[in-house]
């Protein structure tokens, strides 16, 4: 029961966090980890999740529509993490 309360609290926290909805999905996916739930994630987990999410079909649209992120497919990990931080801090 304690785990259910923690999970519920986490979901509520993400739900109410000032963050673009399309960026919340990769955060959830990083924790979900293809069904192997992680209690903690690191920079690599976040990077990999965002990279995979935004390199798929229609998800690219959110990055391509802004001048500052239109070239995201050429970014390395360092640039990707830096840009994600800028995006999140602007909300």
C-alpha positions, 0 to 999 in steps of 0.5 A: 500500500505504501508503494501505491501512495508513493506512485500516486504522489509522484503522478500527482507531482508530475501532473501539476508540475509546470511543464509542457505536456509533450515533455511529461511523457518522456519523463514518465517513460524514463521511469517506466523503462519499458516495464522495468520500473525505476525508482530513480532516474539519472541524466542518461535515462532522461536523455535516452527517453527524450531522444527516443520519444522525439525521434519518432514520427509525429513527436518530432513536430514539437521540436521542429516547430521552434527555431531553437530546437529545429536542429535537434536531430543533430544534437549530441547528449550534452546539447540535448540535456542543456536544451531540455533544461532551458525548455523546462525552466521557461515554463 
